[in-house]
Amino acid sequence: MKISAVLIVKNEESCLEKCLKSLLGFDEIVICDTGSTDKTIEIAKKYTDKIFTDYKWEDSFCKARNHALSKCTGDWIFTIDADETLESNGLAKIRKGVEFAEKHNQKTINCIMVANISEDEFLFPRLYKKCPEVYWKGDVHNYLSITDNNKSDIRITYSYSQSHSLDPNRSLRILKRVMKEKPDSIREAFYLAREYFYRKDYITAIYWYKDYLTRAYWAPETSEAWLMLSRCLWKLDKNSEAKDACLQALKINAGFKEAVEFMADLCGKNNRKQWLLYSNLASNENVLTLRKKKEKDSIYYNELFNDCSDMSRYYHLYNKCFQLTLDKKVLDIGCGLATLRTFIKDYSGFDFASEVINKINNPKIWIGNIYDESNYKKEDYEIYIATEVLEHVDDFKLLKNVPSHKQFIFSVPSFEDESHLRIYTEKIVRTRFEGILEIKSIVRFNWNNGWHEGGQETENYILLVESTKL
């Protein structure tokens, strides 16, 4: 099965080589240049001799993509842009995906598009069979004529090409033309509204979002439009209308986490907390773009631990951990200031903040990547502990590394903080980790000049959870 990689390019010398390096191993690489005046073609020649310069740009991406497609000789086509890269094992995944698609009579395969900085994600069909019925449509924000309802694990990372600055209004110009020529266009109305939102022209964005919503039909895009309409109204101090629009997004997709979180921002203090609690149960299924809250980096935690060394407020919580781990071999995930080591005899731990490690100077505690599976298997640990960790990171991603059938003890907070990605209640803990952890016990620690087990319940609290990884 021959697989072609294909690009349309113009003045992409700043990023093209990185993209082409990620495509090494494809049966052919086809490049359609639409008028470069920099070193784009010179760079391209290092990776392929199939470079075509016969296409004259017509302000239409679908026409350019279809022209480039006509130059491909592969059975399957992989479309990528110059400011994108395919993951290191991507070609193997592509061949596997093609084999599956052929077996199930599918013509297109959705890939996972990941933003380089924010790590936002969305699905888009970039891998497709070369046949007459599959071609590109749409002059801008183009799409395939056929889209099969499937998803691969092929990941493409996208960034922002410097060449965009040479024609910053290109998308706006094309979308305005299309809407003038075809005023009933649906997808183009949505993206035209977004262009005006980016430019902070909220009144015009509202006009086009409302125009789009008169004929919208695809649920992920429609719920996104209601949320963006809500954001526009909020920017214009129309809070009540903003709430109504946001609720419309949730009527379409009750699991739309970002919409739930925005409702929390729109509501008063009492309602805010309830919306935030609800947001932790939101599945984010069927959203147009999965926008992620960004984790704090190691610099943040280095500064935090450099200024704060008093962990006595956690004494009772750590003492409880000691009781649960008596005479066991323990790995502490994200060890903080490693206060737990004063309670637990056979203790090891790792952190991503060098300030912590430098202060402790203990060979059993090391700097490590919290998502690196090898850190969890250095020894045959009996219990894994993550106190004050899961709220700061991708908890599901972390839990994949904890071996099955091992005890996992963790603490999570009920309150907001600058570095918290989410908050928890007992219900959220049981619902969120259903099918991942078998919960054995949950102990509540209330705030009274320190975290104390039980006693009078306070608004802010921490849950200590004893569980087993399934």
C-alpha positions as CSV (number, residue, x, y, z in Angstrom):
1,M,0.0,0.0,0.0
2,K,1.7,3.2,-1.2
3,I,1.2,6.3,1.1
4,S,1.9,9.8,-0.1
5,A,2.5,12.8,2.1
6,V,1.5,16.1,0.5
7,L,1.9,19.8,1.3
8,I,1.0,23.1,-0.2
9,V,3.6,25.8,0.8
10,K,4.6,29.4,0.3
11,N,7.5,31.1,2.1
12,E,7.9,28.4,4.8
13,E,11.6,28.4,5.3
14,S,11.3,29.0,9.1
15,C,9.4,25.7,9.7
16,L,9.4,23.5,6.6
17,E,12.5,21.4,7.4
18,K,11.2,20.3,10.8
19,C,8.0,19.2,9.1
20,L,9.7,17.3,6.3
21,K,12.0,15.5,8.8
22,S,8.9,14.1,10.5
23,L,7.8,12.7,7.1
24,L,11.0,10.6,6.4
25,G,10.0,7.1,5.4
26,F,6.8,7.9,3.4
27,D,6.6,6.3,-0.1
28,E,6.6,9.8,-1.6
29,I,6.5,13.4,-0.5
30,V,4.7,15.8,-2.8
31,I,5.0,19.6,-2.5
32,C,2.9,22.1,-4.3
33,D,4.5,25.6,-4.0
34,T,2.3,28.6,-4.7
35,G,4.9,31.3,-5.1
36,S,7.7,31.2,-2.6
37,T,10.4,33.9,-2.7
38,D,12.5,32.6,0.2
39,K,14.4,29.3,0.6
40,T,11.4,27.1,0.8
41,I,12.1,25.2,-2.5
42,E,15.8,24.9,-1.7
43,I,14.8,23.2,1.6
44,A,12.2,21.0,0.0
45,K,14.7,19.6,-2.6
46,K,16.7,18.0,0.3
47,Y,13.7,15.7,1.0
48,T,11.9,15.2,-2.3
49,D,12.2,15.7,-6.1
50,K,8.4,15.9,-6.4
51,I,8.1,19.7,-6.2
52,F,5.5,21.4,-8.3
53,T,5.4,25.2,-9.0
54,D,2.8,25.3,-11.8
55,Y,-0.1,26.3,-9.6
56,K,-1.2,30.0,-9.4
57,W,-2.8,30.9,-6.0
58,E,-6.5,31.8,-6.3
59,D,-7.3,32.6,-2.7
60,S,-8.8,29.1,-2.3
61,F,-7.2,26.4,-0.2
62,C,-9.4,23.6,-1.5
63,K,-8.4,24.4,-5.1
64,A,-4.7,24.3,-4.1
65,R,-5.1,21.1,-2.1
66,N,-6.9,19.3,-4.9
67,H,-4.2,20.4,-7.3
68,A,-1.5,19.0,-5.0
69,L,-3.6,15.8,-4.6
70,S,-3.7,15.3,-8.4
71,K,0.1,15.1,-8.3
72,C,0.1,12.2,-5.8
73,T,0.6,8.6,-6.9
74,G,-0.1,6.9,-3.6
75,D,-3.1,4.7,-2.7
76,W,-3.6,6.8,0.5
77,I,-2.8,10.4,1.0
78,F,-1.6,12.2,4.2
79,T,-2.1,15.9,4.1
80,I,0.1,18.1,6.4
81,D,1.0,21.8,6.6
82,A,4.5,23.2,6.8
83,D,4.0,24.4,10.4
84,E,3.0,21.0,11.5
85,T,4.9,17.8,12.5
86,L,3.9,14.2,12.6
87,E,4.8,12.4,15.8
88,S,7.9,10.2,15.8
89,N,6.1,6.9,15.4
90,G,3.4,8.4,13.2
91,L,4.1,6.5,10.0
92,A,3.7,3.2,11.7
93,K,0.4,4.4,13.1
94,I,-0.7,5.6,9.7
95,R,0.0,2.2,8.1
96,K,-1.9,0.5,10.8
97,G,-4.8,2.9,10.4
98,V,-4.9,2.4,6.6
99,E,-4.9,-1.4,7.1
100,F,-7.9,-1.1,9.5
101,A,-9.7,1.4,7.2
102,E,-9.3,-0.9,4.1
103,K,-10.6,-3.8,6.1
104,H,-13.7,-1.8,7.1
105,N,-14.3,-0.1,3.8
106,Q,-13.5,3.4,5.2
107,K,-12.1,6.2,3.0
108,T,-11.0,8.8,5.6
109,I,-9.2,8.7,9.0
110,N,-9.4,11.3,11.7
111,C,-6.2,12.4,13.2
112,I,-5.6,14.2,16.5
113,M,-4.5,17.8,16.0
114,V,-2.5,19.1,19.0
115,A,-1.5,22.8,19.5
116,N,2.2,23.2,20.2
117,I,1.9,25.6,23.1
118,S,-1.6,25.2,24.7
119,E,-1.9,21.4,23.8
120,D,-5.6,22.1,22.8
121,E,-6.9,19.2,20.7
122,F,-9.4,18.6,17.9
123,L,-10.0,15.8,15.4
124,F,-9.6,16.3,11.7
125,P,-9.4,13.9,8.7
126,R,-5.9,14.2,7.3
127,L,-5.5,10.7,6.0
128,Y,-7.7,9.6,3.2
129,K,-8.0,7.2,0.3
130,K,-7.2,8.5,-3.2
131,C,-10.4,8.0,-5.1
132,P,-12.7,10.4,-7.1
133,E,-15.3,10.8,-4.4
134,V,-12.8,12.1,-1.8
135,Y,-11.6,15.7,-2.4
136,W,-11.2,19.0,-0.6
137,K,-14.0,21.5,-0.2
138,G,-14.1,25.0,1.2
139,D,-11.9,28.0,0.2
140,V,-10.6,28.4,3.8
141,H,-10.9,26.1,6.8
142,N,-11.3,23.4,4.2
143,Y,-12.7,19.9,4.7
144,L,-13.0,16.6,2.9
145,S,-16.1,15.7,0.8
146,I,-16.4,12.5,2.9
147,T,-15.7,12.1,6.6
148,D,-16.0,8.6,8.1
149,N,-16.9,8.6,11.8
150,N,-13.7,7.1,13.2
151,K,-10.7,8.2,15.3
152,S,-7.1,7.1,15.1
153,D,-4.3,7.8,17.6
154,I,-2.2,9.5,15.0
155,R,-1.0,12.8,16.4
156,I,-0.1,16.0,14.4
157,T,1.4,18.9,16.3
158,Y,0.5,22.3,14.8
159,S,2.1,25.7,15.5
160,Y,1.9,29.2,13.8
161,S,4.0,29.8,10.7
162,Q,5.8,33.1,10.4
163,S,4.5,33.3,6.8
164,H,1.1,34.1,8.2
165,S,2.3,37.5,9.1
166,L,2.9,38.3,5.4
167,D,-0.9,38.1,4.8
168,P,-2.6,38.4,8.2
169,N,-6.0,39.1,6.8
170,R,-6.1,36.3,4.3
171,S,-8.7,34.2,6.1
172,L,-10.9,37.2,6.8
173,R,-10.7,38.3,3.2
174,I,-11.6,34.9,1.8
175,L,-14.5,34.3,4.3
176,K,-16.0,37.7,3.5
177,R,-15.9,37.0,-0.2
178,V,-17.5,33.6,0.2
179,M,-20.3,35.0,2.4
180,K,-21.0,37.7,-0.2
181,E,-21.1,35.1,-3.0
182,K,-22.9,32.4,-1.1
183,P,-24.8,34.1,1.8
184,D,-26.4,30.8,2.9
185,S,-23.0,29.2,3.6
186,I,-22.9,27.6,7.1
187,R,-19.3,26.7,8.0
188,E,-17.9,29.9,6.6
189,A,-20.3,32.0,8.7
190,F,-19.0,30.2,11.8
191,Y,-15.4,30.9,11.0
192,L,-16.1,34.5,9.9
193,A,-17.6,35.1,13.3
194,R,-14.5,33.7,14.9
195,E,-12.3,36.0,12.8
196,Y,-14.1,39.0,14.2
197,F,-13.9,37.6,17.8
198,Y,-10.1,37.3,17.4
199,R,-10.1,41.0,16.4
200,K,-12.2,41.9,19.4
201,D,-15.0,43.2,17.2
202,Y,-17.6,41.6,19.4
203,I,-20.6,43.3,17.8
204,T,-19.8,42.0,14.3
205,A,-18.9,38.6,15.7
206,I,-22.3,38.4,17.4
207,Y,-24.0,39.2,14.1
208,W,-22.2,36.3,12.3
209,Y,-22.7,33.8,15.2
210,K,-26.4,34.5,15.2
211,D,-26.5,34.3,11.4
212,Y,-24.7,30.9,11.6
213,L,-27.0,29.6,14.3
214,T,-30.1,30.1,12.1
215,R,-29.0,27.1,10.0
216,A,-26.4,25.3,12.1
217,Y,-26.9,21.5,12.4
218,W,-23.6,19.9,13.5
219,A,-23.8,19.6,17.3
220,P,-20.1,20.1,18.2
221,E,-19.8,23.3,16.1
222,T,-23.2,24.6,17.2
223,S,-22.5,24.3,20.9
224,E,-19.1,26.0,20.3
225,A,-20.9,28.8,18.5
226,W,-23.3,29.3,21.5
227,L,-20.3,29.4,23.9
228,M,-18.5,32.0,21.7
229,L,-21.6,34.1,21.4
230,S,-21.9,34.0,25.2
231,R,-18.3,35.2,25.5
232,C,-19.0,38.1,23.0
233,L,-22.1,39.2,25.0
234,W,-20.1,39.0,28.3
235,K,-17.4,41.2,26.8
236,L,-20.2,43.8,26.0
237,D,-21.5,43.6,29.7
238,K,-24.7,41.8,28.6
239,N,-24.4,39.3,31.4
240,S,-27.9,37.9,31.4
241,E,-27.9,37.3,27.6
242,A,-24.5,35.7,28.0
243,K,-25.9,33.2,30.6
244,D,-28.8,32.4,28.3
245,A,-26.4,31.7,25.4
246,C,-24.1,29.6,27.5
247,L,-27.0,27.5,28.7
248,Q,-27.9,26.9,25.0
249,A,-24.4,25.4,24.6
250,L,-25.1,23.1,27.5
251,K,-28.5,22.1,26.2
252,I,-26.7,20.7,23.2
253,N,-23.8,19.2,25.1
254,A,-24.2,18.9,28.9
255,G,-20.6,17.5,29.0
256,F,-19.0,20.6,27.5
257,K,-16.5,21.4,30.3
258,E,-15.5,24.8,29.0
259,A,-19.1,26.0,28.8
260,V,-19.7,24.8,32.4
261,E,-16.6,26.6,33.6
262,F,-17.7,29.8,31.8
263,M,-21.1,29.6,33.5
264,A,-19.2,29.6,36.8
265,D,-17.5,32.8,35.7
266,L,-20.8,34.3,34.8
267,C,-22.5,33.5,38.1
268,G,-22.2,34.9,41.6
269,K,-20.0,33.4,44.3
270,N,-22.5,30.9,45.7
271,N,-23.5,29.5,42.3
272,R,-19.9,29.6,41.0
273,K,-18.7,26.8,43.3
274,Q,-21.6,24.5,42.2
275,W,-20.8,25.0,38.5
276,L,-17.1,24.3,39.2
277,L,-18.0,21.1,41.0
278,Y,-20.2,20.1,38.1
279,S,-17.4,20.9,35.6
280,N,-15.2,18.1,37.2
281,L,-17.8,15.6,36.0
282,A,-18.0,17.0,32.5
283,S,-16.8,14.4,30.0
284,N,-15.9,16.8,27.1
285,E,-17.2,14.3,24.6
286,N,-18.3,15.6,21.2
287,V,-16.7,19.1,21.6
288,L,-15.3,20.8,18.6
289,T,-12.0,21.7,20.2
290,L,-10.7,20.3,23.5
291,R,-9.1,23.4,25.1
292,K,-6.9,22.4,28.1
293,K,-6.0,24.4,31.2
294,K,-2.3,24.5,31.2
295,E,-0.3,23.0,33.9
296,K,2.2,25.1,35.9
297,D,5.8,24.4,34.9
298,S,8.7,23.5,37.1
299,I,9.7,27.2,37.4
300,Y,6.5,27.9,39.3
301,Y,7.1,25.1,41.8
302,N,10.7,25.9,42.2
303,E,9.7,29.4,43.3
304,L,6.9,28.1,45.5
305,F,9.1,25.7,47.4
306,N,12.0,28.2,47.6
307,D,9.7,30.6,49.6
308,C,7.7,28.1,51.6
309,S,9.1,25.2,53.6
310,D,6.6,24.8,56.4
311,M,4.4,21.8,55.7
312,S,3.2,21.3,59.3
313,R,-0.4,22.1,58.2
314,Y,-0.4,18.6,56.6
315,Y,0.8,16.8,59.8
316,H,-2.4,14.9,60.5
317,L,-2.9,14.0,56.8
318,Y,0.6,12.7,56.6
319,N,0.3,10.8,59.8
320,K,-2.8,9.1,58.3
321,C,-0.7,8.2,55.3
322,F,1.8,6.6,57.7
323,Q,-0.9,4.5,59.3
324,L,-2.1,3.3,55.8
325,T,1.4,2.4,54.6
326,L,3.0,0.8,57.8
327,D,5.9,-1.4,56.9
328,K,5.3,-1.1,53.1
329,K,7.6,0.0,50.3
330,V,6.3,3.4,49.1
331,L,6.8,5.6,46.1
332,D,5.7,9.2,46.6
333,I,4.6,10.8,43.3
334,G,5.3,14.6,43.2
335,C,7.0,14.6,46.7
336,G,6.7,18.3,47.4
337,L,9.1,18.9,50.3
338,A,9.1,15.2,50.9
339,T,7.7,15.6,54.4
340,L,6.2,12.1,54.2
341,R,9.7,10.6,54.4
342,T,9.8,11.6,58.1
343,F,6.7,9.2,58.6
344,I,7.4,6.4,56.2
345,K,10.4,4.1,56.7
346,D,10.9,2.6,53.2
347,Y,10.2,5.7,51.2
348,S,11.2,6.8,47.7
349,G,9.9,9.7,45.7
350,F,10.3,12.0,42.7
351,D,9.4,15.5,41.9
352,F,9.8,17.9,38.9
353,A,10.9,20.9,41.0
354,S,14.7,20.9,41.5
355,E,14.4,23.3,44.5
356,V,12.9,20.5,46.4
357,I,15.6,18.0,45.6
358,N,18.4,20.4,46.3
359,K,17.0,21.1,49.8
360,I,16.5,17.4,50.7
361,N,19.8,16.0,49.3
362,N,18.5,12.4,49.6
363,P,19.4,9.8,46.9
364,K,16.0,8.1,47.3
365,I,14.3,11.3,46.1
366,W,15.0,12.4,42.5
367,I,13.8,14.8,39.8
368,G,11.6,13.0,37.3
369,N,8.8,13.4,34.8
370,I,5.5,12.7,36.4
371,Y,4.2,11.1,33.2
372,D,7.3,8.9,32.5
373,E,6.3,5.3,33.1
374,S,9.9,4.3,34.0
375,N,9.8,6.4,37.1
376,Y,7.0,4.1,38.5
377,K,9.0,0.9,38.0
378,K,12.4,1.5,39.4
379,E,11.6,-0.9,42.2
380,D,8.8,-3.2,43.1
381,Y,6.8,-0.7,45.1
382,E,3.8,-1.9,47.2
383,I,2.0,1.5,47.5
384,Y,2.0,4.6,45.4
385,I,1.1,7.9,47.1
386,A,0.1,11.3,45.4
387,T,-0.7,13.9,48.0
388,E,-1.6,17.3,46.6
389,V,-0.7,16.2,43.1
390,L,-3.8,15.1,41.0
391,E,-5.4,18.6,41.1
392,H,-2.2,20.1,39.4
393,V,-1.8,17.6,36.6
394,D,-3.6,15.4,34.0
395,D,-4.8,12.9,36.6
396,F,-5.9,10.3,34.1
397,K,-2.5,10.4,32.3
398,L,-0.7,10.0,35.6
399,L,-2.8,7.1,36.6
400,K,-2.0,5.2,33.5
401,N,1.5,4.8,34.8
402,V,0.5,3.3,38.2
403,P,0.7,-0.5,37.9
404,S,-2.5,-2.5,38.1
405,H,-3.5,-4.1,41.4
406,K,-1.3,-1.8,43.4
407,Q,-2.5,0.3,46.2
408,F,-2.9,4.0,45.3
409,I,-3.3,6.6,48.1
410,F,-4.0,10.2,47.1
411,S,-5.3,13.5,48.5
412,V,-7.4,16.0,46.5
413,P,-8.8,19.5,47.5
414,S,-12.3,20.9,47.4
415,F,-11.1,24.5,46.9
416,E,-9.8,26.7,44.0
417,D,-6.2,27.8,43.8
418,E,-4.0,29.4,41.1
419,S,-2.3,26.1,40.3
420,H,-5.4,23.8,40.5
421,L,-6.8,22.5,37.3
422,R,-9.8,21.1,39.0
423,I,-11.5,20.6,42.4
424,Y,-13.1,17.5,43.9
425,T,-15.9,16.3,46.2
426,E,-16.4,12.7,47.3
427,K,-19.0,12.2,44.5
428,I,-16.6,13.6,41.9
429,V,-13.8,11.3,43.2
430,R,-16.1,8.2,42.9
431,T,-17.5,9.2,39.5
432,R,-14.3,10.5,37.9
433,F,-12.2,7.5,38.7
434,E,-14.9,4.8,38.2
435,G,-13.4,1.9,36.2
436,I,-9.9,3.1,37.0
437,L,-9.7,2.9,40.8
438,E,-11.5,0.7,43.3
439,I,-12.1,3.1,46.2
440,K,-11.7,1.5,49.6
441,S,-12.1,4.5,51.9
442,I,-12.3,8.4,51.8
443,V,-11.3,10.4,54.8
444,R,-12.2,14.1,55.0
445,F,-9.7,16.6,56.5
446,N,-11.2,20.0,57.5
447,W,-9.4,23.2,58.0
448,N,-8.7,24.4,61.5
449,N,-5.2,26.1,61.5
450,G,-4.1,22.9,59.8
451,W,-5.8,19.9,58.1
452,H,-7.5,17.8,60.8
453,E,-9.3,14.5,60.3
454,G,-13.0,14.7,60.9
455,G,-14.4,17.3,63.4
456,Q,-16.5,20.3,62.4
457,E,-16.9,20.4,58.6
458,T,-15.5,23.4,56.9
459,E,-16.1,24.9,53.5
460,N,-12.5,24.1,52.4
461,Y,-11.4,20.5,52.9
462,I,-9.0,17.8,51.6
463,L,-10.0,14.2,50.9
464,L,-7.6,11.4,51.5
465,V,-8.5,8.4,49.4
466,E,-7.3,4.8,49.8
467,S,-7.8,2.8,46.6
468,T,-6.5,0.1,44.3
469,K,-5.6,0.6,40.7
470,L,-7.8,-1.7,38.5
